């Protein structure tokens, strides 16, 4: 799993690429504050090597809680900027700081 950030100088956004290695999985999404925790808005595309990947434009100067959903199971990003306890989920969420 990994996150790549590419800042856009001409816009107040950052292109964030989320990738999850899940060769046996049928589907993967990233859900979080930036997309209303909506699976349909965070669908990751499966590549030939078994990695799921997608890039999203996120507003700069913000912090977002998020998780991956791999075949219906919530998974944190081990390389997240930090982690934050979420009472609603009863677990820690990954945090992305831009």
C-alpha beads as a LAMMPS data file, in Angstrom:
LAMMPS data file: protein, C-alpha beads

98 atoms
97 bonds

1 atom types
1 bond types

-500.0 500.0 xlo xhi
-500.0 500.0 ylo yhi
-500.0 500.0 zlo zhi

Masses

1 110.0

Atoms # bond

1 1 1 0.000 0.000 0.000
2 1 1 1.165 3.482 -0.643
3 1 1 0.206 7.086 -1.119
4 1 1 1.825 9.472 -3.588
5 1 1 1.224 13.230 -3.389
6 1 1 1.800 15.553 -6.338
7 1 1 1.168 19.227 -5.637
8 1 1 -0.248 21.362 -8.462
9 1 1 1.306 24.831 -8.499
10 1 1 -1.501 26.474 -10.478
11 1 1 -4.407 25.105 -8.423
12 1 1 -5.186 24.736 -4.702
13 1 1 -5.240 20.932 -5.051
14 1 1 -2.944 17.970 -4.636
15 1 1 -3.141 14.922 -6.885
16 1 1 -3.122 11.974 -4.493
17 1 1 -2.560 8.465 -5.827
18 1 1 -3.743 5.643 -3.594
19 1 1 -2.523 2.119 -4.328
20 1 1 -3.220 -1.191 -2.629
21 1 1 -1.588 -4.506 -3.454
22 1 1 -4.362 -7.106 -3.266
23 1 1 -3.763 -9.772 -5.907
24 1 1 -6.539 -12.067 -4.698
25 1 1 -9.131 -9.316 -4.235
26 1 1 -12.030 -8.722 -6.599
27 1 1 -12.562 -5.063 -5.661
28 1 1 -10.990 -2.194 -3.743
29 1 1 -11.973 1.383 -2.951
30 1 1 -10.675 4.235 -0.849
31 1 1 -13.256 5.982 1.320
32 1 1 -12.863 8.974 3.574
33 1 1 -13.746 12.529 4.479
34 1 1 -12.858 13.665 0.948
35 1 1 -15.609 11.586 -0.723
36 1 1 -18.246 11.253 1.995
37 1 1 -17.129 7.677 2.758
38 1 1 -18.799 6.661 -0.508
39 1 1 -17.546 3.381 -2.012
40 1 1 -18.725 4.295 -5.510
41 1 1 -16.746 7.553 -5.506
42 1 1 -13.512 5.887 -4.377
43 1 1 -13.256 2.884 -6.694
44 1 1 -9.681 1.798 -7.418
45 1 1 -8.812 0.171 -10.756
46 1 1 -7.086 -3.210 -10.760
47 1 1 -3.828 -3.359 -12.690
48 1 1 -2.324 -6.494 -14.276
49 1 1 0.146 -6.878 -11.388
50 1 1 -2.705 -7.172 -8.845
51 1 1 -2.414 -3.626 -7.496
52 1 1 -5.512 -1.439 -7.220
53 1 1 -4.831 2.218 -7.965
54 1 1 -6.504 5.596 -8.570
55 1 1 -5.663 9.298 -8.390
56 1 1 -7.918 11.936 -6.836
57 1 1 -7.661 15.738 -6.673
58 1 1 -7.869 16.774 -3.014
59 1 1 -7.860 20.270 -1.556
60 1 1 -4.551 21.465 -0.112
61 1 1 -4.057 22.589 3.489
62 1 1 -6.410 19.915 4.791
63 1 1 -6.412 16.677 6.739
64 1 1 -8.559 13.692 5.773
65 1 1 -9.459 10.485 7.595
66 1 1 -9.707 7.500 5.256
67 1 1 -9.575 3.722 4.876
68 1 1 -9.301 1.230 2.064
69 1 1 -12.144 -1.225 1.520
70 1 1 -10.798 -4.454 0.018
71 1 1 -13.483 -7.046 -0.751
72 1 1 -15.698 -5.433 1.897
73 1 1 -13.020 -5.356 4.624
74 1 1 -11.789 -2.019 6.018
75 1 1 -7.990 -1.704 5.955
76 1 1 -5.725 1.125 7.143
77 1 1 -2.814 2.520 5.134
78 1 1 0.355 1.597 7.093
79 1 1 2.229 4.537 5.522
80 1 1 -0.428 7.127 6.435
81 1 1 0.729 10.481 7.794
82 1 1 -0.898 9.571 11.122
83 1 1 -3.803 7.665 12.657
84 1 1 -6.842 8.991 14.513
85 1 1 -9.330 7.162 16.734
86 1 1 -12.885 7.358 15.407
87 1 1 -15.678 6.675 17.902
88 1 1 -18.232 6.052 15.128
89 1 1 -16.085 3.285 13.597
90 1 1 -14.750 2.052 16.941
91 1 1 -11.292 1.890 15.374
92 1 1 -8.424 4.008 14.149
93 1 1 -8.586 5.599 10.717
94 1 1 -5.633 6.487 8.520
95 1 1 -5.015 10.230 8.220
96 1 1 -3.747 12.013 5.125
97 1 1 -2.340 15.539 5.620
98 1 1 -1.946 17.760 2.596

Bonds

1 1 1 2
2 1 2 3
3 1 3 4
4 1 4 5
5 1 5 6
6 1 6 7
7 1 7 8
8 1 8 9
9 1 9 10
10 1 10 11
11 1 11 12
12 1 12 13
13 1 13 14
14 1 14 15
15 1 15 16
16 1 16 17
17 1 17 18
18 1 18 19
19 1 19 20
20 1 20 21
21 1 21 22
22 1 22 23
23 1 23 24
24 1 24 25
25 1 25 26
26 1 26 27
27 1 27 28
28 1 28 29
29 1 29 30
30 1 30 31
31 1 31 32
32 1 32 33
33 1 33 34
34 1 34 35
35 1 35 36
36 1 36 37
37 1 37 38
38 1 38 39
39 1 39 40
40 1 40 41
41 1 41 42
42 1 42 43
43 1 43 44
44 1 44 45
45 1 45 46
46 1 46 47
47 1 47 48
48 1 48 49
49 1 49 50
50 1 50 51
51 1 51 52
52 1 52 53
53 1 53 54
54 1 54 55
55 1 55 56
56 1 56 57
57 1 57 58
58 1 58 59
59 1 59 60
60 1 60 61
61 1 61 62
62 1 62 63
63 1 63 64
64 1 64 65
65 1 65 66
66 1 66 67
67 1 67 68
68 1 68 69
69 1 69 70
70 1 70 71
71 1 71 72
72 1 72 73
73 1 73 74
74 1 74 75
75 1 75 76
76 1 76 77
77 1 77 78
78 1 78 79
79 1 79 80
80 1 80 81
81 1 81 82
82 1 82 83
83 1 83 84
84 1 84 85
85 1 85 86
86 1 86 87
87 1 87 88
88 1 88 89
89 1 89 90
90 1 90 91
91 1 91 92
92 1 92 93
93 1 93 94
94 1 94 95
95 1 95 96
96 1 96 97
97 1 97 98
